[in-house]
């Protein structure tokens, strides 16, 4: 199994920034991608960003504001969030997937991001 631990969440004013971190441990040798998702109260969980060894992916809502970085081989991923908006308020989850055609199957417990207006 893969264990994931997120950190870096908090309370920030609109326009501010936070840097989220995620560290994976356990059976990480087959990790293909690491990603970030978020879930706001009363809403479904949604994709935010992901990184593989040679590419990055973003949801349209965060392009130009969020940057995903990290090292798959070192089992770490970061999410730099800039120009935060109140609608970015959510629990942010880190996740991993093991192959191109698979789903994200291992999840962390999440870190709360709250953006005040």
Secondary structure, DSSP 4 states (H G I P E B T S, - for coil): -EEEEEE--EEEETT--EEEEEEEEES-TT--EEEEEEE-TTS--EEEEEE-SS-EEE-GGGTTTEEEEEEGGGTEEEEEE-S--GGG-EEEEEEEESSTTS---EE---EEEEEE-
